[in-house]
Amino acid sequence: MDAIALVQHFGKPDIFLTMTCNPSWLEIEDFLLPTDEVQNRPDLVSRIFKAKVEELKSDIVKKSIFGKVAAFMYTIEFQKRGLPHAHFLIILADGYKLLTLEAYDKVVCAELPDGNTNSYLHSLVVKHMMHGPCGSLNPTSPCMKKMRQSKFKYPRDYANETSKGQNSYPIYRRRDTGKFVIAATH
């Protein structure tokens, strides 16, 4: 109901952002005993996740990393495996709205870091942020439906540029060298 009230007053959200807890964050791993498992320490995970959410909120509102914010809200949910994630709805002030495809591209892109110049960051992105393989390459992947196709419709085709539907959010992000397509969910 809060989100509906905000949208009625300020207009539709400009950014839908999800932040997911990473059980490999050093702040979590540093406080686990050798016999501990992350899923058995919800106290530790929740405290660290909350601190990181507060830092992200500060970046969004006080540091204006996306531009001046007219309104925002967020909710925290827990995944089936017990890790928290937060969903943010951000409504930017007039003059900061993302109205063009170029504006979208300045805020969001996905890059695979160069494995030759930054092998550590490359390995983290591949491990934590890339889907696959699935389909005929891995029919037992958790994302596969009974009909032997990905429930997320992977693999997706690359797009040469960002596009936008009529009165809609962006559909695909630009694919420059090393960039991948991100499909909008709204």
N, C-alpha and C positions, 0 to 999 in steps of 0.2 A: 504494500500500500504506500510505503514511503517513496518507492521508485515511481509509482504512478503519479503521486502528487508532485514530485520534482519535475517529471516530464511535462505535466500539464502547465506548470508555472514557467519552466526554463526552456522547454523544447526537448527534442529527442537527443539522447546521448551522442557525443562525438566519438568516444572511445570506450570500448569494452575490453578490459584488461584482466587477465587471469594470472595470478601468482601462485605457484605450486611449491610446497615444501620439498626440499631436496634432502633425503636422509644422509647424503654424503657431505653436507655442509660441514666445514671444519669445526664450527661452533658446536655442532652436535657430536661429531666424532671425538673431539677433544675431551668431552665429559662422559663418554661411555666407558664403562669398565670392560676389560677383555671378555668377560662373560655376558655382558649386556647385549641385547638386540634392540634396535631402534623401536620396533613396535611395542616393546615392553616398557618404554620410557616416555609415555605421553606427557608427563610433567615437563621433561626437558624439551621435547619437540615443540610443545605448545608455547613455552616461554620464549624459545629462540624464534619461532615463527612469528609470534606476536611482535617481538622487537623488530624483526625485518619488515613486517607490515607497517609498523609505525614509521620506520625510516622511508619506506616507499611513499606513504601518505605525505610526509614532509617534502619529499622530492616533487611530488605532484602539486601540492598546494602552496608550499612556501617557496620552493625553488622554481616553480612554474616550468618544469621540464617539457610540458606539452603546450605551454601558454597559460594565460590567466584563466583560472577555473571559476565558473559561475556557481556550480554545484557538483557534488559527487556523493556517492554512497558506495558502501561495500558490504559484502556478507562473507562469512567464513563457513566453509563446509568441510566435511571429512570424507575422503575417498574410502572405498571398500577396504583398502589395506591399512586405513587408520591415519594416513597423513593428511594434514590440513591443506586447503587451498582457498584463496580469496578471489572473489569476482568483484571488480570495480566497474561502476558506471560513472563516466566523467563527462560533464557538460561544460564545454569551454565558453568563455565570455565572448560576446560579439567582438569581431575584429581578430579573434584567434581561432575561429571555426575552420575546420578542414573542408574547404569547398571545392578544391580542384584536385585532380589526380596528382599533380606535383606536390601539393600539400600533404597528401597521404604518404607519398614516397619519402618525404622529409622526416616523417614520424615513425614509419614502420618499414622494415625490410628484413629479410633473413639472409644472412651470409654464412657460407661455410668457410671458416678461416683457412688460410693457406697452410697445408700440412708441412710444407718445407720451411716456412718462416716462423710458424707458431704451432708446433706439433702438439703441445699440451692442450691449448685451447681447441684445436681441431679435434683431438680425441674426446674432449668433453662434449662438444656439440654433437659429434657422431654418436656417442654413447647415450646421451640424455635427451636429444632433441630431434632425432631423425627417426621416421617411421620405416619399418621394413626389416628385412624383406618380407613380402607377403605374396599372395596370389600363387601362381604356378611355381614360383621360387621357394615358397614356404607355405604349403597348404594347411599346416597345423598352427600357423600364427594365431594368437588369441583374437585378432580382429576379423578372422574369416568366418563368414556365415555358413550355414548348412549348404547353401547353393554354390559354395566354393568361390565366393568373391568377397572382397573386403567390405565390411559394413561401413567403413569410412570412405569408400569409393577410391581407394588407392590402387595402383599408382595413378596420380593425376597428371594431366598434360601440363607442360610448361606454358607460360604466357609471356609474350614479348613485352607487354606493357600492362600497367594497371588499367582496369576498366571499372565502370560504375554503372549499375542498373538505374533505371528511372526512379527518382526519389528514394535512392537506396544507398547502402554502404558499399565500399569497394568490393569487387568480386575477386580479383586476383592482384597480387603485387607484381611489380616489374621484375623481370628476370634479366639482370645484367650478368656479367661474368661472375660466377660464384654465388649468385642469388637464386633462391628457390621460391616457388609459388606458395602463397599462403591464401587459402580460401576463406572468405568471410563466412561466419556462421549465422549472420543476421541479414 
